[in-house]
Amino acid sequence: QKEFGFVIGGPGCGKGTQCERLQKEFGFVAHVSVGSLLRAEKERSGTRAEEIRKCMKEGKLVSSEIIVGLLKSRMMEEEG
């Protein structure tokens, strides 16, 4: 079973930089950005993609349910 770590913070606070350091120092395999997951998902078809596009267009936050679902899916891919 793989271990997962989370780095949480506001925009521009250095999450990506710290994740790169953690990858190098501790050998973590993947760095997953919620923003990247959302941008990729919105390009797909389906109700989840439509909801993401709507939220982004209106400048609203995407629901926690969608975020958690995307993260769970990505984590399951890593576990293979």
Backbone bond lengths (Angstrom), bond angles and torsions (degrees), N, CA, C in turn:
res aa  C-N    CA-C-N  psi(-1)  N-CA   C-N-CA  omega(-1)  CA-C   N-CA-C  phi
1 Q - - - 1.444 - - 1.524 108.67 -
2 K 1.320 115.90 132.66 1.458 120.56 -179.40 1.519 111.15 -83.83
3 E 1.326 114.63 154.72 1.459 121.11 175.56 1.516 108.89 -101.54
4 F 1.322 115.41 145.83 1.454 121.55 179.46 1.520 109.00 -125.39
5 G 1.321 115.99 143.46 1.452 121.86 175.51 1.518 108.74 -123.79
6 F 1.302 116.93 153.22 1.455 121.86 -179.61 1.517 110.11 -123.89
7 V 1.322 116.37 135.05 1.462 123.18 174.55 1.518 105.55 -116.85
8 I 1.318 115.83 118.09 1.460 121.00 -174.02 1.524 109.52 -121.19
9 G 1.331 115.51 137.84 1.458 120.05 177.22 1.517 110.47 179.62
10 G 1.297 115.24 172.35 1.454 121.66 -178.85 1.525 112.71 -72.98
11 P 1.326 115.61 169.73 1.463 120.56 179.26 1.530 111.88 -58.69
12 G 1.322 115.38 134.34 1.461 120.76 174.62 1.517 115.48 75.40
13 C 1.332 119.02 12.88 1.463 120.35 -176.60 1.528 113.01 -88.62
14 G 1.335 117.14 -4.80 1.465 119.41 176.48 1.519 115.18 105.85
15 K 1.331 117.26 16.81 1.469 119.70 179.85 1.524 111.26 -58.97
16 G 1.312 117.16 -46.94 1.463 121.33 -179.59 1.515 112.23 -61.38
17 T 1.312 116.58 -42.11 1.466 121.63 178.77 1.529 110.39 -62.83
18 Q 1.314 116.41 -45.60 1.465 119.72 -179.94 1.532 111.51 -66.46
19 C 1.317 116.56 -36.37 1.471 119.82 178.23 1.523 111.01 -65.55
20 E 1.320 117.13 -39.00 1.473 119.96 176.03 1.524 110.12 -60.71
21 R 1.320 117.21 -43.35 1.468 121.38 178.95 1.526 111.13 -63.67
22 L 1.330 116.32 -42.76 1.469 120.26 179.08 1.526 111.07 -63.64
23 Q 1.326 116.15 -39.30 1.465 120.03 177.64 1.522 111.00 -60.36
24 K 1.329 115.94 -46.88 1.463 120.74 -178.21 1.533 111.74 -67.82
25 E 1.327 116.05 -46.65 1.462 119.36 -173.62 1.531 113.58 -74.25
26 F 1.335 116.26 -37.30 1.456 119.12 -174.58 1.529 114.04 -111.41
27 G 1.326 116.63 -0.85 1.457 120.50 176.16 1.514 114.98 74.20
28 F 1.323 117.29 23.95 1.461 118.78 175.97 1.520 109.09 -60.66
29 V 1.303 116.05 141.88 1.469 121.12 -174.05 1.521 112.52 -79.69
30 A 1.316 117.73 -41.38 1.466 119.91 -171.52 1.521 111.76 -130.13
31 H 1.308 114.05 150.40 1.462 122.72 171.30 1.522 105.34 -122.50
32 V 1.307 116.55 116.67 1.455 121.94 -176.80 1.519 108.83 -113.82
33 S 1.305 115.93 124.36 1.454 121.98 177.72 1.528 108.88 -102.02
34 V 1.331 116.92 130.78 1.457 120.48 178.05 1.534 109.88 -60.31
35 G 1.316 116.76 -39.98 1.463 119.99 178.07 1.518 111.91 -59.63
36 S 1.316 116.83 -41.94 1.468 120.68 178.16 1.525 111.10 -65.61
37 L 1.328 116.37 -40.77 1.462 119.70 177.43 1.530 110.95 -61.28
38 L 1.327 116.49 -43.25 1.466 120.57 -179.99 1.523 111.47 -65.09
39 R 1.326 116.73 -44.31 1.472 119.45 -179.87 1.523 111.23 -63.14
40 A 1.323 117.46 -39.11 1.465 120.67 178.91 1.535 110.51 -68.64
41 E 1.312 116.62 -43.25 1.465 120.60 -177.52 1.520 112.30 -65.78
42 K 1.332 117.01 -36.44 1.471 119.36 -177.37 1.524 111.84 -66.71
43 E 1.332 117.44 -18.09 1.470 121.25 178.66 1.530 111.80 -82.68
44 R 1.309 117.27 -9.75 1.460 121.33 179.20 1.526 109.69 -84.91
45 S 1.318 115.54 -179.99 1.461 119.73 174.87 1.520 108.52 -104.70
46 G 1.303 116.10 163.06 1.458 120.75 177.77 1.510 112.57 119.30
47 T 1.316 114.88 171.45 1.462 120.20 -175.02 1.523 112.61 -68.30
48 R 1.335 116.90 -36.13 1.468 119.38 179.37 1.523 110.05 -64.57
49 A 1.320 116.96 -43.17 1.470 120.72 178.40 1.519 111.16 -63.72
50 E 1.319 116.47 -40.24 1.471 120.36 178.64 1.528 110.90 -62.90
51 E 1.325 116.62 -42.19 1.462 121.11 179.65 1.534 110.86 -63.81
52 I 1.325 116.54 -41.34 1.468 120.82 178.31 1.522 110.12 -63.29
53 R 1.331 116.91 -47.14 1.473 120.39 179.15 1.530 111.04 -59.01
54 K 1.325 116.58 -43.08 1.462 121.35 179.95 1.525 110.89 -61.27
55 C 1.334 116.84 -47.96 1.467 120.80 -179.87 1.526 111.06 -61.03
56 M 1.327 116.22 -45.36 1.467 120.04 -179.06 1.526 111.07 -63.70
57 K 1.319 116.27 -41.69 1.469 120.29 -179.98 1.527 111.20 -63.22
58 E 1.328 115.77 -39.15 1.464 120.87 -177.93 1.527 112.90 -86.73
59 G 1.337 117.20 -2.93 1.458 120.66 179.76 1.521 113.50 72.81
60 K 1.321 116.54 24.57 1.461 121.30 -178.95 1.522 110.40 -99.33
61 L 1.322 115.30 164.13 1.450 121.00 176.10 1.526 109.74 -77.52
62 V 1.304 115.80 140.39 1.456 121.31 174.71 1.523 107.57 -75.51
63 S 1.325 116.89 142.55 1.467 120.84 -175.25 1.529 112.31 -61.34
64 S 1.314 114.48 151.20 1.467 120.81 177.18 1.516 111.59 -59.83
65 E 1.333 116.51 -35.62 1.456 120.68 -179.96 1.524 111.23 -59.72
66 I 1.324 116.91 -42.35 1.467 121.16 179.29 1.522 110.00 -67.87
67 I 1.327 116.80 -46.17 1.466 121.33 -179.60 1.527 110.57 -58.82
68 V 1.320 116.59 -49.82 1.464 120.91 -178.80 1.526 110.43 -62.74
69 G 1.328 117.03 -40.17 1.458 120.43 178.02 1.521 112.22 -61.29
70 L 1.328 116.82 -42.89 1.468 120.80 177.99 1.525 111.27 -64.37
71 L 1.331 116.42 -43.54 1.462 120.19 179.14 1.524 111.66 -64.28
72 K 1.324 116.86 -43.03 1.467 120.06 178.89 1.524 110.98 -60.84
73 S 1.328 115.97 -44.32 1.464 119.95 178.98 1.520 111.26 -60.05
74 R 1.325 116.24 -43.97 1.471 121.10 -178.67 1.526 110.88 -67.19
75 M 1.318 117.08 -39.33 1.458 121.08 179.14 1.519 110.54 -66.54
76 M 1.313 117.26 -37.15 1.471 121.06 177.92 1.530 110.18 -65.28
77 E 1.336 117.15 -36.31 1.472 120.74 176.03 1.524 110.50 -61.06
78 E 1.326 116.28 -40.95 1.470 120.69 -179.19 1.519 111.83 -66.60
79 E 1.326 116.29 -35.57 1.458 119.61 -179.89 1.524 112.06 -71.23
80 G 1.360 115.18 -25.54 1.451 121.56 176.18 1.461 112.67 56.31
